Amino acid sequence: MFEESVVDGKTYTIVDEWCEGYIRGVALASEQWELDTMEMSILLAPIKAFQGEQAFVTDENFNEQEIDNLRLAIAPNAREIHAFWLARRAQDSPTGTVRRSEPKLGRNDPCFCGSGKKFKKCCLH
């Protein structure tokens, strides 16, 4: 969702703040984002175009149609980035049943810490 502003009867979509927040979120885990890959660079390009003081989208660099095209590319690219991470999560998640190497500790079993108390009266709480 982007903010909109109406000036002289014309509606302008304001994406700068959203893009700034998105890139700040990316920076929180930048080492995991593979920012040096071509795919991620292409997907993030429209977002970076409107982000921060170094934003390169200005009337001097681009005409109105080009700016609109970049602005319109933000939402589909964000969805594609989301799909990228969903696929990555599916690859990284373990498949199959997790098996314990030791039997499960019951509430009435002696606590594993060695206190001699029952687990339910010791480390369970």
Residue frames as qw, qx, qy, qz and C-alpha x, y, z in Angstrom:
[[0.000, 0.890, 0.456, 0.000, 0.00, 0.00, 0.00],
 [0.432, 0.132, 0.023, 0.892, 1.38, 3.32, -1.04],
 [0.006, -0.644, -0.371, 0.669, 0.37, 6.77, 0.02],
 [0.343, 0.548, 0.509, 0.569, -1.28, 9.02, -2.52],
 [0.112, -0.530, -0.195, 0.818, -1.43, 12.76, -2.78],
 [0.370, 0.713, 0.534, 0.263, -3.70, 14.88, -4.97],
 [0.239, -0.503, 0.064, 0.828, -2.18, 18.08, -6.33],
 [0.270, 0.404, -0.260, -0.835, -4.13, 20.28, -8.75],
 [0.823, 0.245, 0.056, -0.510, -6.50, 17.42, -9.52],
 [0.690, 0.414, -0.593, -0.027, -3.71, 14.97, -10.36],
 [0.863, -0.473, 0.136, -0.115, -3.06, 11.95, -8.11],
 [0.350, 0.652, -0.651, 0.171, 0.56, 11.14, -7.26],
 [0.931, -0.278, -0.234, 0.023, 1.61, 7.86, -5.71],
 [0.116, -0.826, 0.492, -0.251, 4.21, 8.38, -3.00],
 [0.964, 0.006, -0.259, 0.054, 6.56, 5.41, -2.79],
 [0.307, 0.672, -0.492, 0.460, 9.70, 7.00, -1.33],
 [0.456, -0.519, 0.520, -0.501, 8.97, 6.23, 2.33],
 [0.966, -0.014, 0.154, -0.207, 7.91, 2.65, 1.56],
 [0.795, 0.484, -0.282, 0.234, 11.07, 2.05, -0.46],
 [0.035, 0.675, -0.540, 0.502, 13.22, 3.54, 2.30],
 [0.699, -0.366, 0.446, -0.423, 11.65, 1.20, 4.86],
 [0.977, 0.201, -0.006, -0.073, 12.02, -1.82, 2.60],
 [0.610, 0.573, -0.412, 0.360, 15.72, -1.19, 2.01],
 [0.255, -0.606, 0.549, -0.516, 16.25, -0.63, 5.75],
 [0.896, -0.158, 0.286, -0.300, 14.66, -4.04, 6.30],
 [0.878, 0.412, -0.198, 0.140, 16.97, -5.59, 3.72],
 [0.240, 0.698, -0.500, 0.452, 19.95, -4.01, 5.49],
 [0.663, -0.521, 0.376, -0.385, 19.04, -5.80, 8.75],
 [0.830, -0.139, 0.534, 0.083, 20.15, -9.09, 7.17],
 [0.439, 0.773, -0.294, -0.353, 22.07, -7.93, 4.11],
 [0.118, -0.473, 0.860, 0.147, 24.51, -10.87, 4.23],
 [0.472, 0.185, 0.855, -0.106, 21.61, -13.27, 3.61],
 [0.500, 0.684, 0.239, -0.474, 20.04, -11.26, 0.79],
 [0.670, 0.121, 0.535, 0.500, 22.65, -12.15, -1.87],
 [0.172, 0.877, 0.129, -0.430, 22.71, -8.51, -2.94],
 [0.113, -0.586, 0.582, 0.552, 25.59, -9.12, -5.33],
 [0.440, 0.215, 0.838, 0.239, 23.58, -11.51, -7.53],
 [0.037, -0.069, -0.468, -0.880, 22.10, -10.26, -10.78],
 [0.281, -0.513, -0.764, -0.272, 18.60, -11.53, -9.96],
 [0.347, -0.675, -0.492, 0.427, 18.39, -9.68, -6.65],
 [0.217, -0.289, 0.115, 0.925, 19.94, -6.53, -8.15],
 [0.115, -0.245, -0.608, -0.747, 17.27, -6.48, -10.86],
 [0.358, -0.601, -0.710, -0.080, 14.44, -7.13, -8.42],
 [0.385, -0.641, -0.353, 0.563, 15.57, -4.42, -6.00],
 [0.341, 0.127, 0.259, 0.895, 16.38, -1.81, -8.67],
 [0.150, -0.644, -0.413, -0.626, 12.95, -0.10, -8.78],
 [0.585, -0.728, -0.342, 0.107, 12.84, -0.02, -4.97],
 [0.599, -0.340, -0.004, 0.725, 16.33, 1.43, -4.70],
 [0.275, 0.449, 0.354, 0.773, 15.46, 3.98, -7.37],
 [0.279, -0.756, -0.248, -0.538, 13.14, 5.79, -4.96],
 [0.763, -0.531, -0.301, 0.214, 15.05, 5.09, -1.75],
 [0.616, -0.502, -0.068, 0.603, 17.02, 7.57, 0.31],
 [0.001, -0.849, 0.112, 0.516, 18.94, 10.67, -0.60],
 [0.211, -0.376, 0.722, 0.542, 20.80, 8.80, -3.32],
 [0.594, 0.498, 0.614, -0.146, 17.57, 8.06, -5.18],
 [0.277, -0.161, 0.524, 0.789, 18.30, 8.48, -8.87],
 [0.141, 0.620, 0.714, 0.293, 14.69, 9.07, -9.92],
 [0.044, -0.576, -0.165, 0.800, 14.37, 12.76, -10.62],
 [0.534, 0.769, 0.275, -0.218, 12.73, 14.76, -13.34],
 [0.089, 0.812, -0.476, -0.326, 16.23, 15.59, -14.63],
 [0.237, -0.339, 0.893, 0.177, 17.17, 11.92, -15.15],
 [0.172, 0.274, 0.934, 0.153, 13.86, 10.42, -16.28],
 [0.300, -0.213, -0.306, -0.878, 10.71, 11.56, -18.01],
 [0.578, -0.173, 0.348, -0.717, 7.32, 11.13, -16.36],
 [0.901, 0.123, -0.259, -0.327, 6.54, 7.86, -18.17],
 [0.602, 0.313, -0.672, 0.296, 9.83, 6.27, -17.11],
 [0.139, -0.286, 0.616, -0.721, 9.24, 7.29, -13.50],
 [0.767, -0.051, 0.128, -0.627, 5.74, 5.79, -13.62],
 [0.846, 0.224, -0.474, -0.100, 7.13, 2.55, -15.10],
 [0.333, 0.304, -0.732, 0.510, 9.67, 2.27, -12.28],
 [0.404, -0.195, 0.449, -0.773, 6.97, 3.04, -9.71],
 [0.857, 0.056, -0.088, -0.505, 4.68, 0.38, -11.20],
 [0.704, 0.297, -0.639, 0.091, 7.49, -2.20, -11.09],
 [0.137, -0.453, 0.661, -0.583, 7.83, -1.95, -7.31],
 [0.754, -0.133, 0.350, -0.540, 4.80, -4.08, -6.35],
 [0.945, 0.238, -0.183, -0.133, 5.41, -6.97, -8.79],
 [0.483, 0.511, -0.612, 0.361, 9.09, -7.04, -7.86],
 [0.336, -0.410, 0.600, -0.600, 8.25, -7.11, -4.14],
 [0.903, 0.000, 0.171, -0.395, 5.92, -10.06, -4.81],
 [0.830, 0.411, -0.370, 0.078, 8.66, -11.83, -6.77],
 [0.128, 0.532, -0.667, 0.505, 11.13, -11.24, -3.93],
 [0.650, -0.256, 0.446, -0.559, 8.55, -12.72, -1.55],
 [0.956, 0.198, -0.064, -0.205, 8.19, -15.79, -3.79],
 [0.533, 0.557, -0.573, 0.279, 11.99, -16.12, -3.90],
 [0.147, -0.437, 0.684, -0.565, 12.15, -16.24, -0.10],
 [0.836, -0.075, 0.255, -0.481, 9.20, -18.65, 0.18],
 [0.890, 0.344, -0.297, -0.022, 10.98, -21.05, -2.18],
 [0.306, 0.539, -0.644, 0.448, 14.21, -20.65, -0.20],
 [0.495, -0.350, 0.529, -0.594, 12.35, -21.36, 3.05],
 [0.942, 0.084, 0.042, -0.323, 10.84, -24.52, 1.54],
 [0.728, 0.457, -0.476, 0.185, 14.30, -25.72, 0.48],
 [0.128, 0.498, -0.639, 0.572, 15.83, -25.05, 3.88],
 [0.684, -0.331, 0.300, -0.576, 13.07, -26.60, 5.96],
 [0.165, -0.255, 0.952, -0.025, 13.66, -30.14, 7.11],
 [0.721, 0.032, -0.377, -0.581, 11.53, -32.79, 5.50],
 [0.650, -0.034, -0.756, 0.063, 10.44, -35.95, 7.20],
 [0.684, -0.677, -0.237, -0.132, 9.94, -36.85, 10.83],
 [0.061, 0.706, -0.548, 0.445, 12.31, -35.58, 13.48],
 [0.862, -0.230, -0.449, 0.057, 13.57, -38.45, 15.67],
 [0.411, -0.831, 0.309, -0.210, 14.86, -37.97, 19.20],
 [0.510, 0.435, -0.714, 0.202, 18.21, -39.52, 20.03],
 [0.069, 0.049, -0.824, 0.560, 17.14, -39.97, 23.67],
 [0.185, -0.568, -0.796, -0.099, 13.74, -40.81, 25.13],
 [0.152, -0.676, -0.125, -0.710, 11.49, -37.89, 26.04],
 [0.168, 0.039, -0.685, 0.708, 11.73, -36.75, 29.65],
 [0.337, -0.607, -0.666, -0.273, 8.38, -37.14, 31.43],
 [0.266, -0.754, 0.051, -0.599, 6.96, -34.77, 34.04],
 [0.796, -0.565, 0.109, -0.188, 7.45, -37.31, 36.84],
 [0.872, 0.197, -0.204, 0.399, 10.96, -38.39, 35.83],
 [0.548, -0.612, -0.045, 0.569, 13.95, -37.11, 37.81],
 [0.260, 0.946, -0.035, -0.191, 15.11, -33.78, 36.43],
 [0.834, 0.408, -0.055, 0.368, 18.06, -33.84, 34.04],
 [0.085, 0.857, -0.281, 0.423, 19.82, -31.06, 35.98],
 [0.581, 0.124, -0.698, 0.399, 20.70, -33.52, 38.77],
 [0.277, -0.455, 0.307, -0.789, 18.75, -31.81, 41.57],
 [0.034, -0.069, -0.961, 0.264, 16.92, -35.02, 42.45],
 [0.424, 0.341, 0.382, -0.747, 13.54, -33.31, 42.10],
 [0.550, 0.475, 0.679, 0.106, 10.87, -34.38, 39.67],
 [0.316, 0.195, 0.408, 0.834, 11.08, -32.55, 36.33],
 [0.122, -0.732, -0.522, -0.419, 7.63, -30.99, 36.84],
 [0.468, -0.843, -0.212, 0.157, 8.77, -29.37, 40.12],
 [0.582, -0.447, 0.214, 0.645, 12.21, -28.29, 38.92],
 [0.218, -0.256, 0.440, 0.833, 13.15, -27.22, 35.39],
 [0.152, 0.554, 0.749, 0.331, 9.70, -27.39, 33.86],
 [0.113, -0.927, -0.358, 0.014, 8.87, -24.08, 35.58]]
